[in-house]
Amino acid sequence: MSKYIFVTGGVLSGLGKGIAAASIGRLLESHGFKITLQKFDPYLNVDPGTMNPYQHGEVYVTDDGAETDLDLGHYERFTSARMTKYHNWTAGKIYDMIIRKERRGEYLGKTVQVIPQVTDEIKNAFRAVSSDNDVVICEIGGTVGDIESLPFLEATRQMRLTLGGDNVIFVHLTLVPYMTTSGELKTKPTQHTVKELRAIGIQPDILLCRTDRYLTQEMKNKISLFTNVPVEAVITAKDVDNIYEVPLIYAHEGLDQIIIKHLGLESTECRLGSWKSLVNRIRHPKGEVDIALVGKYAGLKDSYLSLKQALDHGGIANRVKVNISWIEAEDLEKGKIEKILRDKDGVLVPGGFGVRGIEGKIRAATFARENKIPYFGICLGMECATIEYARNIAGLKGANSTEFDENAAHKIFFKWRDLKGIQELGGNMRLGQYLCRIEKDSAAYRAYGAVEIYERHRHRYEFNPEYEKPLAEAGLFISGKNPDYGLVEIVEIKDHPWFLGCQFHPEFKSRPLKPHPLFKAFIGASHAHRRERRKD
Ligand code: GLN
């Protein structure tokens, strides 16, 4: 039977519960345990697929095509657990299941209530991924005290009641702020959030105290006294420069040993060597590169979270620090392109939806092609690069995607479900993992060193097969295709240091200990371009 760790958060949102849960996972894996993680979001949307990324952060896509919360990205980056649709649950999804059952008459006339029907369904979800895992780490979204998280917390309380304290523990992440005016750390918010938890029957076993400095023993004693948490389980979760340091901070505070003791697990040793050398490599880069990221930001960089991580991984692989200039695509439409992109070492146009900023992104691709600056186009960025090639090299005036111009003279991209023969895939997005077969003698092959690769998708529009021939004849190199549907997956320009666009999202599969080949190659090419330029 699996054991459970429930991770909750208090005081305010944004304390980093996802990274805390992922770091616990990393520590337990380092001890040789088989673990997995799950995220429970108390909001009523069925999944985050339709939620605004500028409010909610990126939508993370799993191999099986689930559109999930961005914390699942942390789980996959920090641990070897693989995420599926069973690893992210929302109140909307739970209620949707219950209401469907109720309509089918499966409750046999009973009154359907939060307790027990909703809590039972949540408990089924906790168990949905437990097979052959030693420990399941379940992160409960939201902040303790929110009305909507109550059924989830109640379900965790019931789990402890039935499975016992050896099998279920509660970890609570809280804030211990430093008041500059009085020059002291404050424990009151922590006292209050634990009081809130205890009022609903949950006594935390471990407190992770987010602070900007180490807690003194006296501080820990005080927190312990007021919260009824043993003093050795009051852990300093100190701020770090890089998220990958978090597991090391926790290990330093002895968190892994406390969890092992609580759950009665048997561990021989903790192997954190490769993680330590990773952190060391991040701390001591041997150079740097400046990458222009041309997108739509509206202030929330979490909407490109995996991308930022993947770029960092590409940097780790090349031992360079990656500096990102976040560039508003619309600014490039206003004629300032030369000034903005001139001294960048690489240009990346990421995924996106909607027409705003498109012409700026297309111009960025033109600029990178003409000036031989490494260019990496992801999904929408690949579409922009192809459109720019069609317009400016293949002479197809008015080339566009029907997403931006329904009546384009040359519909280079159009809705994939309109393609004959693939309607049976259903839905209106191509989601999740698909096979891509790569041509040898391509930048893609040099990066992957493999002919067959699998990558994750999340898009509606596809390369129109009618334009494959004219664009190839004009010199666009189609270096990767999906053999099942004949869909174009990768395009390149050969007479260029590194110019590649892919229809899929490689950022979802990049890991700090296993940087994605395309990000490694792109950062490598950008670094080479920088050195070349400095020589002139
Ligand atoms: N909007 C484009 C499409 O749907 C690109 C999507 C993306 O970049 N994820 O095809």
Residues whose N, C-alpha, C, O or C-beta is under 5 A from the ligand:
A	BS01	LIG	G351 G352 F353 G354 I378 C379 L380 R458 H459 R460 Y461
